[in-house]
Amino acid sequence: MATHQKQAVRIEAPGGKLIEEIFGRVSTQTSDVSVAHMVAPPGWEEPAQRPEFAEITVMVRGHMRIELESGAVELSAGQAIRTEPGERVRYANPYAEENEYYAICLPAFSPDTVHRSD
């Protein structure tokens, strides 16, 4: 059966990042996938993580630096990347302009399965 999601749920995030979950554990109580719209301010960064889920990041506007064990990737508008479960990853916006992107997590994002570094 189809699910028509009419409004995203805003989730508090440190560092001034906007998270609007469209599908996921908070907005639709689903655990198979999460889809969130994100806007990260200039200078935003988060700790490294080693999640139990795959994550697809689709850039809409601006740039993002993604640090992986294999090296860093500079992601620009119109580009996307998929990271795999268990891979160490760190997302940051060290640029002067905010960025905008969508994050799709399989299974859905959970604070208990993201495993952020301290």
HELIX and SHEET records of a PDB file:
HELIX    1   1 PRO A   14  GLY A   16  5                                   3    
HELIX    2   2 PRO A  111  VAL A  114  1                                   4    
SHEET    1   A 6 VAL A   9  ILE A  11  0                                        
SHEET    2   A 6 LEU A  18  PHE A  23 -1                                        
SHEET    3   A 6 SER A  34  ALA A  40 -1                                        
SHEET    4   A 6 ASN A  99  LEU A 106 -1                                        
SHEET    5   A 6 ALA A  54  ARG A  61 -1                                        
SHEET    6   A 6 ALA A  80  THR A  83 -1                                        
SHEET    1   B 4 TRP A  44  GLU A  45  0                                        
SHEET    2   B 4 VAL A  89  ASN A  93 -1                                        
SHEET    3   B 4 HIS A  63  LEU A  68 -1                                        
SHEET    4   B 4 GLY A  71  SER A  76 -1                                        
END                                                                             
